[in-house]
Amino acid sequence: MPHITWEAPFCAEGNNCFRLGTDAAGNGYIAVAGAEDRPITDSVAALRALILEIKAGKADHLL
């Protein structure tokens, strides 16, 4: 697994915390906090768009 630099966890009241990360090649990762050894990978832009929609309350049922 590549070395991933994780950002601070995003947490909402009553929900799981999740983290965004990037590797040296610019790939984006998302994982539930505490399960960073099993991330989902996609482009940073796609993951950031997902997080923004979740934080806006549009998709909180996905996590």
C-alpha positions as MATLAB code, in Angstrom:
seq = 'MPHITWEAPFCAEGNNCFRLGTDAAGNGYIAVAGAEDRPITDSVAALRALILEIKAGKADHLL';
ca = [
       0.000    0.000    0.000;
       1.348    3.483   -0.810;
       2.132    5.927    1.974;
      -1.035    7.976    2.530;
      -1.042   11.348    4.259;
      -4.360   11.606    6.118;
      -6.176   14.844    6.949;
      -7.861   15.333   10.322;
     -11.091   13.312   10.670;
     -14.430   14.832    9.646;
     -16.990   13.950   12.310;
     -20.667   14.759   12.627;
     -22.765   14.319   15.716;
     -24.031   10.735   15.866;
     -22.201    9.647   12.693;
     -18.996    7.844   11.867;
     -15.869    9.911   11.407;
     -14.103    9.653    8.075;
     -10.782   10.855    6.703;
      -9.447   12.071    3.366;
      -5.904   11.323    2.324;
      -3.527   11.645   -0.607;
      -0.416    9.802   -1.706;
       2.709   11.096   -3.464;
       1.136   10.421   -6.882;
      -1.856   12.653   -6.081;
      -4.388    9.825   -5.691;
      -7.211   10.529   -3.250;
      -8.401    8.187   -0.514;
     -11.291    8.104    1.939;
     -11.665    5.826    4.945;
     -13.675    5.562    8.119;
     -11.485    6.844   10.959;
      -9.786    3.849   12.544;
      -9.974    1.794    9.340;
      -7.374    3.650    7.300;
      -5.873    0.300    6.241;
      -9.006   -0.263    4.086;
      -9.492    2.984    2.136;
     -11.584    3.640   -0.949;
      -9.618    5.420   -3.653;
     -10.698    7.880   -6.344;
      -9.612   11.287   -7.552;
      -9.228   13.945   -4.876;
     -11.821   16.079   -6.671;
     -14.411   13.288   -6.653;
     -13.849   12.512   -2.985;
     -13.916   16.186   -1.985;
     -17.207   16.652   -3.876;
     -18.665   13.659   -2.017;
     -17.561   15.038    1.350;
     -18.992   18.480    0.600;
     -22.357   16.943   -0.313;
     -22.360   14.842    2.868;
     -21.437   17.840    5.029;
     -24.249   19.825    3.358;
     -26.682   17.151    4.584;
     -27.493   15.813    1.136;
     -26.066   12.321    1.547;
     -25.494   11.589    5.233;
     -27.311    8.278    4.896;
     -24.389    6.931    2.796;
     -22.004    6.671    5.753;
];
